Amino acid sequence: MFDLDARLAADTFLVGDLPLCRVLLMNDQQFPWVILVPRREDARELFELSEQDQLAFMQESSQVCQTLNKLFEPDKLNVAALGNVVAQLHIHHVARFQNDIAWPAPVWGRQPAVTYSDAQKTQRIYDLQQCLFTKENR
């Protein structure tokens, strides 16, 4: 049975579920930041997924990247799986801009998060859902 790691649950908002992955929004308004978590029990690394799930992950990751690109037109997309603090397999997708607070360094651990207001969170989740889960946008 799939259970989301407590730290991920505390730091993110639910956007929805794709066929394989749970889609989460990182609670840091400084960066458009989505995390994909394959809903597979005890998965820690991509290679531990079945070949079919690895292909599904790549498609869903690409879908998230296309969504971030469409919504935000970033200078660069950062896609990374670190897992040093949270062992559960989760992959960060971050839209980056040359004028963002952390550029060109990585976003994690460099500055404190700036949390979303309720209105900002609601709008960001709605925008992501419209691009990820409606047929006309896929």
N, C-alpha and C positions, 0 to 999 in steps of 0.2 A: 504494500500500500504506500502511495506517495504522500509524504509529509514535507511541507516547506520548512526549511531551517528557520529557527526562531529569529536569528539575526537578520536574515533576508526579509522575513515578515515584518520586523520592526522598522526596517530602513526603507521600505518600499510600499507602493500602492498597487493593488491588483488592477491590471488593464483587462485581462481575459485569458482565455486558453485557446491556443492553436491546437491542431491535432496531436502534436507531441509535447510542446512546451507551454509552460505557464509564462505569461508575459507580465512583467512588473515594471513599474516606473520608479526609478530611484528618487527619493525625496530630497532632491537638491536642484533648485531652480537655476543654478548657474550653468547647467549643462542639460541639453536634451539627452536623457540617459535611460535606456531600456535594458532590462536584464531578462534573458531567456533561461528558464530552468526546465530541462527535460523532466517530464513526470514519470521518472523511473526510480524505483526504490533503490537506495544505496549507491546510485551512480556518482562517481567522484571524478571521472575522466571521460573525455569523448570516446576514446578507444574502447571503453567498457560497454558502450552501447552496441546493439546489434548493427549489422551493416545497413539494414533497412532504416533503423532509427538514425544512424549517422547521415544517411542521405536526406531523411526528413528534416533533421536539424539544419543541414546546409540550406535547404529550401526555405525553411522558416527564418533562418538568420538573414538570408538574402532578402526575404520579404520585409523584415524589420529594417534592414539597411536602406532598401528602396523607400520605405515609409519615412524614415528620418531624413533622407535626401529630399524627398518631395516636400515635406512639411517645413524643413529648416534651411535647406540649401547650404549645408556646411562646407567648410574648406576641406575637411577630412573626416572620415569615419574611423573611429578606433573600435576594434572588436578584439576582446581579450578574455581569456579564462585564467584567473590567477588562483583563487581558492586557497590562499595561504591562511586566511582567517576562518572562512566558511568552507568546509570540505565538500559540501554538496555541490555537484556539478551545476555551475551557473556561468553564463557567458554575457559579459558586458558589451553593450553597443552604445557608443557615445558619439554624438555629433559635436565636432570640434570646430572652433573658429580661431583665426589668427589673433583676434582681439579678446579671446576669453581669458579669464583670470589665471589659468594654469599654462597657457600656451607657451612653449611647445612641449612642456613636461607632461607626464601622466596626470590624470585628474585626481587619483586617490592619494590621500594622506598629505596633501600639500596645503590645503586650506580647509577651514570648517565648512560644512554643508550650510547652505541657505535654504531653509525649508519652504515649501510651497504654502501659500495661503489656501484656504478652502476653495476660493473662486479660481485661482490659478490651477490648482490640482484638478478640479472638475473639468476645466477647459482643456487642459493638456491630455487628460485621459480620454475625453470625448474625441478630440482630434485624432489621437492614436487609434482609437476604436474605429472611427470612420474610415481610416486608411487601411487598417489591418483586417477588419471583419465585414466590410460591406463589399458585395460583388462588383459594383461599378468601379471600385478603387483598386481591385486586385488585378 
